[in-house]
Amino acid sequence: MAKYDALRAYLEGLPGGQKRVTLGFGRIEHLLGEPLPPSAFKYEAWWLGSRTWRDQVQVQAWESAGWTVDELDLHLHTVTFRRR
């Protein structure tokens, strides 16, 4: 099982009519069964993807489920995903 499969499965399991979902980082850590890396709390690029993160398995997880990051609040530790 890949590290972010549980998050991917959660997003895939949401009702088809649901277009957005906001999750706290703690909720995501609960789904994963382990802490997010420190970079998730510090860098927008970790969530949004960039060339600086070569191994972006986390971005691949939600994008393969048909979702993208719509809003991110690093101070409140929340991320809003939007169905593509």
LOTOR-677750 format. One line per field, with one value per residue (C-alpha): x, y negated, z; residue number from 1; residue in three letters. Coordinates in nm, 4 decimals. Layout:
<nodes>
px <- X / ...
py <- Y / ...
pz <- Z / ...
nr <- NUM / ...
rest <- ala / ...
</nodes>
This chain:
<nodes>
px <- 0.0000 / 0.1408 / 0.1600 / -0.1231 / -0.3560 / -0.5912 / -0.6385 / -0.6939 / -0.9506 / -1.1274 / -1.1583 / -1.2718 / -1.5379 / -1.7028 / -2.0415 / -2.0162 / -2.2157 / -1.9791 / -1.7539 / -1.5430 / -1.4184 / -1.2121 / -0.9909 / -0.7730 / -0.4197 / -0.5023 / -0.7871 / -0.5534 / -0.2983 / -0.5745 / -0.6660 / -0.3018 / -0.2308 / 0.0880 / 0.2005 / 0.2337 / 0.5927 / 0.7129 / 0.7245 / 0.3433 / 0.3132 / 0.5641 / 0.5437 / 0.2529 / 0.4482 / 0.4103 / 0.0353 / 0.0261 / 0.3165 / 0.6258 / 0.9553 / 1.1223 / 0.9408 / 1.0597 / 0.8694 / 0.5200 / 0.3304 / 0.0893 / -0.0182 / -0.0514 / -0.2787 / -0.5488 / -0.5126 / -0.5560 / -0.8774 / -1.0000 / -0.9353 / -0.7090 / -0.6118 / -0.8423 / -0.7520 / -0.4762 / -0.4302 / -0.0938 / -0.1814 / -0.5075 / -0.3683 / -0.6553 / -0.6747 / -0.9765 / -0.9901 / -1.2071 / -1.3312 / -1.1945
py <- 0.0000 / -0.3385 / -0.6072 / -0.8232 / -0.5461 / -0.5990 / -0.9642 / -0.8707 / -0.6091 / -0.8596 / -1.1120 / -0.8448 / -0.7358 / -1.0758 / -1.1090 / -1.1967 / -1.5139 / -1.6492 / -1.9021 / -2.0214 / -1.8938 / -2.0688 / -1.8569 / -1.9525 / -1.8212 / -1.6220 / -1.4469 / -1.3605 / -1.2250 / -1.0139 / -0.8743 / -0.7983 / -0.6517 / -0.8574 / -1.2192 / -1.4349 / -1.5334 / -1.8675 / -2.0106 / -1.9753 / -2.2292 / -2.4729 / -2.4754 / -2.5402 / -2.3592 / -2.0328 / -2.0539 / -2.2281 / -2.0479 / -2.2027 / -2.1097 / -2.1305 / -1.8164 / -1.5446 / -1.2631 / -1.4049 / -1.0892 / -1.2932 / -1.5067 / -1.1957 / -1.0422 / -1.3089 / -1.3822 / -1.0127 / -1.0242 / -1.3159 / -1.5954 / -1.8992 / -2.1407 / -2.4422 / -2.6269 / -2.5860 / -2.7504 / -2.6698 / -2.8729 / -2.6905 / -2.3609 / -2.3011 / -2.2067 / -2.2208 / -1.9768 / -2.0379 / -1.7640 / -1.8091
pz <- 0.0000 / -0.0993 / 0.1689 / 0.0322 / -0.0863 / 0.2086 / 0.1167 / -0.2470 / -0.1431 / 0.0831 / -0.1989 / -0.4449 / -0.1967 / -0.1695 / -0.3428 / -0.7116 / -0.6645 / -0.4031 / -0.5721 / -0.2770 / 0.0556 / 0.3212 / 0.5440 / 0.8358 / 0.8308 / 1.1453 / 0.9641 / 0.6783 / 0.9255 / 1.0818 / 0.7391 / 0.6647 / 1.0058 / 1.0297 / 1.0421 / 0.7354 / 0.6643 / 0.8057 / 0.4521 / 0.4284 / 0.7091 / 0.5614 / 0.1829 / -0.0516 / -0.3220 / -0.1291 / -0.1859 / -0.5198 / -0.6830 / -0.8289 / -0.9822 / -0.6427 / -0.5300 / -0.7634 / -0.5924 / -0.5599 / -0.4713 / -0.2607 / -0.5577 / -0.7733 / -0.5068 / -0.5180 / -0.8869 / -0.9714 / -0.7674 / -0.9800 / -0.7287 / -0.7161 / -0.4397 / -0.4567 / -0.1357 / 0.1182 / 0.4565 / 0.6117 / 0.9226 / 0.9943 / 0.8592 / 0.6186 / 0.2543 / 0.0260 / -0.2614 / -0.5681 / -0.7966 / -1.1497
nr <- 1 / 2 / 3 / 4 / 5 / 6 / 7 / 8 / 9 / 10 / 11 / 12 / 13 / 14 / 15 / 16 / 17 / 18 / 19 / 20 / 21 / 22 / 23 / 24 / 25 / 26 / 27 / 28 / 29 / 30 / 31 / 32 / 33 / 34 / 35 / 36 / 37 / 38 / 39 / 40 / 41 / 42 / 43 / 44 / 45 / 46 / 47 / 48 / 49 / 50 / 51 / 52 / 53 / 54 / 55 / 56 / 57 / 58 / 59 / 60 / 61 / 62 / 63 / 64 / 65 / 66 / 67 / 68 / 69 / 70 / 71 / 72 / 73 / 74 / 75 / 76 / 77 / 78 / 79 / 80 / 81 / 82 / 83 / 84
rest <- met / ala / lys / tyr / asp / ala / leu / arg / ala / tyr / leu / glu / gly / leu / pro / gly / gly / gln / lys / arg / val / thr / leu / gly / phe / gly / arg / ile / glu / his / leu / leu / gly / glu / pro / leu / pro / pro / ser / ala / phe / lys / tyr / glu / ala / trp / trp / leu / gly / ser / arg / thr / trp / arg / asp / gln / val / gln / val / gln / ala / trp / glu / ser / ala / gly / trp / thr / val / asp / glu / leu / asp / leu / his / leu / his / thr / val / thr / phe / arg / arg / arg
</nodes>
